[in-house]
């Protein structure tokens, strides 16, 4: 399994790929990694902003939407996680919520998008899209660190969200391993 996060801090000392911040860095890093080695699954993790969600809420993405992308022709702007992986992670982490997650290159952008998902992050769509194109099952796991649009960074709880992410990963990663093993036996 490949664990992916934007920063080494979000990996929590675990081996994995620190893909960089933002959708471009994430897409390039994950696609490059998948071209070298094809893991049985990708688990993308990190902290995120939320709208009306308590800080510390664990979110398992049920859909990733790229809210920065708009064109006059049809484009791929949504991608779903692997259903079995998402179900396994949600079941393994008590209190985890399954919600759509918006990907945007600018923190706070989702506060201005009327129908934006309740969770805002910067890499999810890029990671899940790279995995979908490579045929690798993937899931996104986030912990809310702040209210979307909160400009006073002293109101954000990054250390608390990172600690909650570490706790969630301790439960989620074994569940993903079991789900991957079950899929292999089929």
C-alpha positions in Angstrom: 0.0 0.0 0.0 1.2 3.5 -0.7 0.4 6.2 1.9 0.3 9.7 0.3 0.2 13.1 2.1 1.0 16.6 1.0 3.7 16.9 3.7 6.0 14.6 5.7 4.3 15.9 8.8 0.9 14.5 7.7 2.5 11.1 7.1 3.1 11.0 10.9 6.5 9.3 10.6 5.2 6.5 8.5 6.8 5.6 5.2 5.0 7.1 2.2 5.0 9.7 -0.4 5.0 13.4 0.5 3.5 14.6 -2.8 3.7 18.3 -2.3 1.1 21.0 -1.7 -1.7 21.6 -4.2 -3.3 19.6 -7.1 -0.5 20.0 -9.6 2.3 18.8 -7.3 0.1 16.0 -6.1 -0.9 14.8 -9.6 2.7 14.9 -10.9 4.2 13.1 -7.8 1.6 10.4 -7.6 1.6 9.7 -11.3 5.4 9.5 -11.3 5.3 7.1 -8.3 2.7 4.9 -9.9 4.7 4.7 -13.1 7.6 3.1 -11.2 5.6 0.8 -8.8 2.0 -0.2 -8.7 0.8 -0.6 -5.1 -2.3 -2.6 -4.4 -3.9 0.5 -2.9 -3.3 4.2 -2.2 -4.4 5.9 1.0 -4.3 9.7 0.7 -4.4 11.5 4.0 -4.1 15.0 5.5 -5.8 17.8 7.3 -8.5 19.9 5.8 -11.0 22.8 6.3 -14.6 22.1 7.0 -17.9 24.0 6.8 -19.9 23.5 10.0 -17.9 20.5 11.1 -16.2 20.3 14.5 -12.5 20.6 14.4 -11.1 17.0 14.8 -13.8 15.4 12.7 -12.5 12.5 10.7 -13.8 12.5 7.1 -13.6 9.6 4.6 -14.1 11.0 1.1 -17.2 9.7 -0.6 -16.4 11.8 -3.7 -13.6 14.2 -4.7 -14.6 17.3 -6.7 -12.1 19.6 -8.4 -13.8 23.0 -7.8 -11.2 25.1 -9.6 -12.0 23.4 -13.0 -14.6 24.9 -15.2 -14.8 24.7 -19.0 -17.3 25.1 -21.9 -16.7 21.5 -22.8 -17.1 18.4 -20.7 -14.2 17.8 -18.3 -13.6 15.3 -15.5 -14.1 17.2 -12.3 -15.2 14.4 -9.9 -13.7 11.1 -9.0 -15.0 8.5 -6.5 -12.8 6.6 -4.1 -12.7 2.8 -4.2 -15.9 1.8 -2.5 -14.5 -1.2 -0.5 -11.6 0.9 0.8 -13.8 3.8 1.8 -16.2 1.5 3.6 -13.3 -0.3 5.4 -11.8 3.0 6.6 -15.1 4.4 7.6 -16.0 1.3 9.6 -12.5 1.2 11.3 -12.5 4.7 12.6 -15.1 5.5 15.2 -17.1 8.6 14.4 -15.7 8.9 10.9 -18.0 10.8 8.5 -18.4 9.9 4.8 -18.6 13.2 3.0 -17.6 14.7 -0.4 -14.3 16.6 -0.4 -13.5 19.6 -2.6 -10.1 20.0 -4.1 -8.9 23.6 -4.7 -5.5 25.2 -5.2 -6.4 28.1 -2.8 -7.4 27.7 0.8 -10.7 29.3 1.5 -11.9 29.1 -2.1 -14.8 26.8 -1.2 -16.3 29.5 1.0 -17.2 31.3 -2.3 -18.5 28.3 -4.2 -22.2 28.0 -3.6 -22.5 24.2 -4.0 -19.1 23.3 -2.8 -18.7 20.1 -0.7 -18.4 20.6 3.1 -14.8 19.7 3.2 -12.0 21.6 1.5 -8.5 20.2 0.8 -5.8 20.8 -1.8 -4.7 17.5 -3.3 -7.5 14.8 -3.1 -8.9 15.0 -6.6 -5.4 15.0 -8.1 -4.3 11.9 -6.1 -7.5 10.0 -6.7 -7.6 10.9 -10.5 -4.0 9.7 -10.9 -4.9 6.5 -9.2 -8.0 6.0 -11.3 -6.1 6.5 -14.5 -3.5 4.0 -13.3 -6.2 1.5 -12.2 -5.1 1.6 -8.5 -7.8 1.6 -5.8 -7.6 4.7 -3.7 -9.3 6.4 -0.7 -9.0 9.9 0.9 -8.9 10.4 4.7 -8.9 13.9 6.2 -9.2 15.5 9.6 -10.8 18.9 10.0 -8.3 21.5 11.4 -10.3 24.7 10.7 -13.5 26.2 9.5 -13.4 27.0 5.8 -12.7 30.7 5.3 -11.4 31.3 8.8 -8.6 33.8 8.2 -7.4 33.9 11.8 -4.9 31.0 11.8 -4.8 31.1 15.6 -8.3 29.6 15.4 -7.0 26.6 13.5 -6.0 23.5 15.4 -3.3 22.0 13.2 -1.5 20.1 16.0 -4.8 18.6 17.3 -5.9 17.6 13.8 -2.5 16.0 13.1 -2.8 14.0 16.4 -6.3 12.9 15.5 -5.0 11.9 12.0 -2.3 9.8 13.6 -4.9 8.1 15.7 -7.2 7.5 12.7 -4.4 6.1 10.6 -3.5 3.6 13.4 -7.0 2.2 12.8 -7.5 2.8 9.1 -4.3 1.3 7.7 -4.9 -2.2 9.1 -8.4 -2.0 7.7 -7.1 -1.1 4.3 -4.6 -4.0 4.4 -7.5 -6.4 5.3 -9.6 -5.0 2.4 -6.7 -5.4 0.0 -6.2 -8.9 1.2 -9.9 -9.8 0.8 -9.8 -8.4 -2.8 -6.8 -10.5 -3.7 -8.5 -13.6 -2.4 -11.5 -13.1 -4.7 
